[in-house]
Amino acid sequence: MSNNEELEKATGDKTIQKLDFWLGPFGAAVPLLFFVVWAITISVMQLSSEVALVLGAVIGLTLGLLLCKSKWEDYAQGLFDGLAQPVGVIAMVAWFYAGMFAQVLQVGGLVEGLVWIGSVTGVEGGMFVALTFLLAATFSTAVGTGYGTTVAFCTLMYPAGVAVGADPTFMFAAILAGAVFGDNLAPVSDTTIVSATTQDADVPGVVRSRFKYSVVAAVPATVLFAIFGGGGSAAGQTSVSSVIESVNASGLIMLLPFAIVLILALSGHHLLTSLTWGIISAIPLILLLDLGTFGDILSFNPDSDVVVEGALVSGLTGYFNMAILILLIVGAAHLLKLGGTMAAITKGLVKWIKNSVRKAEVSIWAIVALLNSSITINTAAEIAAAPFVKEIGSKYKIHRYRMANMLDAVTSALGYIFPWGAPVLLGWSTIQTMKEQSYNWLPIVEPNAVFPFVFQGWFLFIIMLVAALTGWGLRYEGKNGEELKERPRD
């Protein structure tokens, strides 16, 4: 009788403890490795989509099944154990609430309100680019979605900036950089949620501890956008008017629900509680101030495929494919543990790291960077890297906040830099659509042109390497989870 069978007979627990593969620990890594190769391939071919990535994950898991020497039913059970891990489920539910909140804020006109601020200040050129970065950072922090920020600001702020003499490349870069800021710092961001939950940390504590990294990166980024962002030529008053004529300040009232969510989250309330109150407070404001109709928030359309429509539904459906993808990647990552891959990699790294916490943090930085360079969707890359971060960080008693920050900062930074990255391609596609449908004078910025100028991403990436090398901000884990300046003895 195998160890697994003895354990099940004794305890009634069907949880699989170990799996054997034909190629050893490498065989257990095949599902995740195939997914990474698949993600890179379809990205280079500009065929990347969430559905395509889900298919890649399913094919990878099927290959893992064929390479498993243990009973296939044990492989299936091990996969299901991975799918059932709280980290994936918690992240998925939190995304649904965050998605609904973001869509409700957009119905209330928060983006238009932020654009209105830019239009009435009279700034132009490089100052408009810097302002765009700050507004995009504010919006992405409010709604917690860098992708949504990219689409919204490429739709409104990009044409406005080009019209008042901002350099098109720097305008696009400023929007992506603002998305990086919010994706990294927002309590309701998917990467914030995943980085915290995978390292067993609370979201408010993680956000408080990473604020210094975000701000240190944002200050020089703002200055550089102001200095170098004014190389464009104004498109004329007619173009300016066509962009800003539909915006007004009324949407700024939506900053109130955002403030409620932020205060509750940072006060220690559960994220779902904070988001629920954000949604509950936003909807009456929208209706009472006539910022939108109830049908914009929720409506029934028998002629639609989904029947139910509106912001709440869009907030949910926008994350369905991603939720499935994350669950599959969590399952694939669990197979690494069952097949001994994680132990083998950790053992090899520990030989190099020895007793150096600096080397441990550099290893964490490098692993997260490598996976984010390969996988085009930042949350997916973060989920793939999270088990390694936790394994190495826990071994050297690095505090869970620090592990979450190393994981999230590098993920958020690189997710909006590479030309093959999903948000970069999303912004590029949005600008093309705006040119075709609304503004034929609008210049198109190619993804590879914006690559060097996403300053918030590059600075954050470098800052975390410096932090790993110097120990800036390093804290250790105490017996009761408290932060310690000195590493506790074993």
Long-range contacts (C-beta under 8 A, 24 or more apart in sequence): 4-74, 14-77, 15-77, 15-81, 16-74, 16-77, 16-78, 16-81, 16-338, 17-338, 18-70, 18-338, 18-339, 18-340, 19-68, 19-70, 19-74, 19-75, 19-78, 19-335, 19-338, 19-339, 20-68, 20-69, 20-70, 20-339, 21-64, 21-67, 21-68, 21-69, 21-339, 22-67, 22-68, 22-69, 23-67, 24-339, 24-340, 25-339, 25-340, 25-341, 25-343, 25-344, 25-345, 26-341, 27-64, 27-67, 27-68, 27-339, 28-64, 28-335, 28-336, 28-338, 28-339, 28-340, 28-341, 29-336, 29-339, 29-341, 30-60, 30-63, 30-64, 30-67, 31-57, 31-60, 31-61, 31-63, 31-64, 31-332, 31-335, 32-60, 32-329, 32-332, 32-333, 32-335, 32-336, 32-384, 33-60, 34-59, 34-60, 34-63, 35-60, 35-329, 35-332, 35-375, 35-384, 36-371, 36-374, 36-375, 36-384, 39-374, 39-375, 39-376, 39-377, 39-380, 40-374, 40-375, 40-376, 40-420, 43-376, 43-420, 43-421, 43-422, 44-420, 46-420, 46-425, 48-376, 48-420, 48-422, 48-425, 50-321, 50-322, 50-325, 50-377, 51-321, 53-325, 53-376, 53-377, 53-380, 54-321, 54-324, 54-325, 54-328, 57-325, 57-328, 57-329, 57-332, 58-328, 60-332, 61-328, 61-331, 61-332, 61-335, 64-332, 64-335, 75-335, 78-334, 78-335, 78-338, 79-331, 79-334, 79-335, 80-331, 81-334, 82-330, 82-331, 82-332, 82-333, 82-334, 82-335, 83-327, 83-328, 83-330, 83-331, 85-330, 85-334, 86-197, 87-194, 87-197, 87-198, 87-330, 87-383, 87-386, 88-326, 88-327, 88-330, 88-383, 89-327, 90-193, 90-197, 91-190, 91-193, 91-194, 91-197, 91-326, 91-379, 91-383, 92-319, 92-323, 92-326, 92-327, 93-272, 94-188, 94-190, 94-193, 94-271, 94-272, 94-275, 95-190, 95-193, 95-319, 95-322, 95-323, 96-315, 96-316, 96-319, 96-323, 97-188, 97-271, 97-272, 97-275, 97-276, 97-279, 98-143, 98-144, 98-145, 98-188, 98-189, 98-190, 98-193, 98-275, 98-315, 99-145, 99-314, 99-315, 99-316, 99-318, 99-319, 100-275, 100-279, 100-311, 100-312, 100-315, 100-316, 101-143, 101-144, 101-188, 101-257, 101-261, 101-275, 101-278, 101-279, 101-282, 101-315, 102-143, 102-144, 102-145, 102-148, 102-188, 102-315, 103-311, 103-312, 103-314, 103-315, 103-318, 104-257, 104-279, 104-282, 104-283, 104-286, 104-297, 104-311, 104-312, 104-315, 105-142, 105-143, 105-254, 105-257, 105-258, 105-282, 106-143, 106-148, 106-152, 106-311, 107-286, 107-291, 107-292, 107-296, 107-297, 107-311, 108-251, 108-253, 108-254, 108-257, 108-282, 108-285, 108-286, 108-291, 108-292, 109-248, 109-250, 109-251, 109-254, 109-291, 109-292, 110-139, 110-142, 110-143, 110-251, 110-252, 110-254, 110-255, 110-258, 111-139, 111-152, 111-153, 111-156, 111-251, 112-156, 112-246, 112-247, 112-248, 112-251, 113-247, 113-248, 113-249, 113-250, 113-251, 113-252, 113-253, 113-254, 113-255, 114-138, 114-139, 114-251, 114-252, 115-156, 115-157, 115-160, 115-244, 115-247, 116-244, 116-247, 116-248, 116-249, 116-251, 116-252, 117-249, 117-252, 118-157, 118-160, 119-160, 119-244, 119-247, 123-164, 124-164, 124-165, 124-166, 124-230, 124-234, 125-164, 125-165, 125-166, 125-229, 125-230, 125-232, 126-166, 126-167, 126-170, 126-225, 126-226, 126-227, 126-228, 126-229, 126-230, 127-226, 127-229, 127-230, 128-160, 128-161, 128-164, 128-165, 128-166, 128-229, 128-230, 129-161, 129-166, 129-167, 129-170, 129-171, 129-174, 129-225, 129-226, 129-229, 129-230, 130-174, 130-222, 130-223, 130-225, 130-226, 130-229, 132-157, 132-161, 132-166, 132-171, 132-174, 132-175, 132-178, 132-225, 133-174, 133-175, 133-177, 133-178, 133-181, 133-221, 133-222, 133-225, 133-456, 134-178, 134-222, 135-178, 136-174, 136-175, 136-177, 136-178, 136-179, 136-181, 136-182, 137-177, 137-178, 137-181, 137-182, 137-218, 137-456, 138-178, 138-182, 139-178, 139-182, 140-178, 140-179, 140-181, 140-182, 140-183, 140-186, 140-189, 141-181, 141-182, 141-185, 141-186, 142-182, 142-186, 142-254, 142-255, 142-258, 142-262, 143-182, 143-186, 143-188, 143-258, 144-182, 144-183, 144-186, 144-187, 144-188, 144-189, 144-190, 144-192, 145-182, 145-183, 145-189, 145-190, 146-179, 146-180, 146-182, 146-183, 146-189, 146-378, 146-412, 146-415, 146-416, 146-423, 147-179, 147-422, 147-423, 147-426, 149-175, 149-178, 149-179, 149-182, 150-175, 150-176, 150-179, 150-416, 150-423, 150-426, 150-427, 150-430, 151-426, 151-427, 151-430, 153-178, 154-427, 154-430, 154-431, 154-434, 155-430, 155-434, 156-243, 156-247, 158-431, 158-434, 158-442, 159-239, 159-243, 159-434, 159-438, 159-439, 159-442, 160-240, 160-243, 160-244, 161-232, 162-232, 162-235, 162-239, 162-442, 162-443, 163-234, 163-235, 163-236, 163-239, 163-240, 163-243, 164-234, 164-240, 165-230, 165-232, 165-233, 165-234, 166-229, 166-230, 166-232, 167-228, 167-229, 167-230, 167-231, 167-232, 168-232, 168-443, 168-445, 169-445, 169-449, 169-450, 169-453, 170-225, 170-228, 170-229, 170-231, 170-453, 171-229, 171-232, 171-445, 172-427, 172-428, 172-431, 172-445, 172-450, 173-225, 173-450, 173-453, 173-454, 173-455, 174-225, 174-229, 175-427, 176-416, 176-417, 176-423, 176-424, 176-427, 176-450, 176-454, 176-457, 177-221, 177-225, 177-416, 177-454, 177-455, 177-456, 177-457, 178-456, 179-416, 179-423, 180-412, 180-413, 180-415, 180-416, 180-454, 180-456, 180-457, 180-460, 181-214, 181-217, 181-218, 181-456, 183-378, 183-412, 183-415, 183-416, 184-210, 184-213, 184-214, 184-408, 184-409, 184-412, 184-413, 184-460, 185-210, 185-211, 185-214, 187-261, 187-262, 187-265, 187-266, 187-271, 187-274, 188-261, 188-265, 188-271, 188-274, 188-275, 189-412, 190-322, 190-379, 191-378, 191-379, 191-382, 191-408, 191-411, 191-412, 191-415, 192-408, 193-271, 194-326, 194-379, 194-382, 194-383, 194-386, 194-408, 195-382, 195-386, 195-404, 195-405, 195-407, 195-408, 195-411, 196-404, 198-382, 198-383, 198-386, 198-387, 198-389, 198-390, 198-404, 198-407, 199-386, 199-389, 199-390, 199-393, 199-400, 199-401, 199-403, 199-404, 199-407, 200-390, 200-400, 201-400, 201-401, 201-403, 201-404, 202-268, 203-265, 203-271, 204-265, 204-266, 204-267, 204-268, 205-401, 206-401, 206-404, 206-405, 206-408, 207-265, 207-266, 208-266, 209-401, 209-402, 209-405, 209-473, 209-475, 210-401, 210-404, 210-405, 210-408, 210-409, 212-473, 213-405, 213-409, 213-460, 213-463, 213-464, 213-467, 213-473, 214-409, 214-460, 216-459, 216-463, 217-455, 217-456, 217-459, 217-460, 217-463, 218-456, 218-459, 220-455, 220-459, 221-455, 221-456, 221-459, 224-455, 225-455, 228-453, 235-441, 239-439, 239-441, 242-438, 242-439, 243-439, 250-289, 250-291, 251-291, 253-285, 253-289, 253-291, 254-282, 254-285, 254-291, 256-281, 256-285, 257-281, 257-282, 257-285, 322-377, 322-379, 322-380, 325-377, 325-380, 326-379, 326-380, 326-383, 329-380, 329-383, 329-384, 330-383, 332-384, 333-383, 333-384, 333-386, 333-387, 336-387, 337-387, 342-387, 342-388, 342-391, 345-388, 346-388, 346-391, 346-392, 346-395, 349-392, 350-395, 353-392, 353-396, 357-396, 357-398, 357-471, 357-474, 357-487, 358-468, 358-469, 358-471, 360-392, 360-393, 360-395, 360-396, 360-398, 361-398, 361-406, 361-467, 361-468, 361-469, 361-471, 361-474, 362-465, 362-468, 362-469, 363-392, 364-388, 364-389, 364-392, 364-393, 364-403, 364-406, 364-407, 364-468, 365-406, 365-410, 365-464, 365-465, 365-468, 368-406, 368-407, 368-410, 368-411, 369-410, 369-414, 369-461, 372-410, 372-411, 372-414, 372-415, 373-414, 373-418, 376-418, 376-420, 376-421, 376-422, 377-415, 377-422, 378-411, 378-412, 378-414, 378-415, 378-416, 378-421, 378-422, 378-423, 379-411, 381-411, 381-414, 381-415, 382-407, 382-408, 382-411, 385-411, 394-477, 396-487, 397-476, 397-477, 397-487, 397-488, 398-474, 398-475, 398-476, 398-477, 399-475, 399-476, 399-477, 399-483, 399-484, 400-477, 400-481, 401-475, 401-483, 402-473, 402-474, 402-475, 405-464, 405-473, 406-464, 406-467, 406-468, 409-460, 409-461, 409-463, 409-464, 410-460, 410-461, 410-464, 412-457, 412-460, 413-456, 413-457, 413-458, 413-460, 413-461, 413-464, 414-457, 414-461, 415-457, 416-454, 416-457, 417-451, 417-454, 417-457, 417-458, 417-461, 418-451, 419-446, 419-447, 419-448, 419-450, 419-451, 420-447, 421-447, 424-450
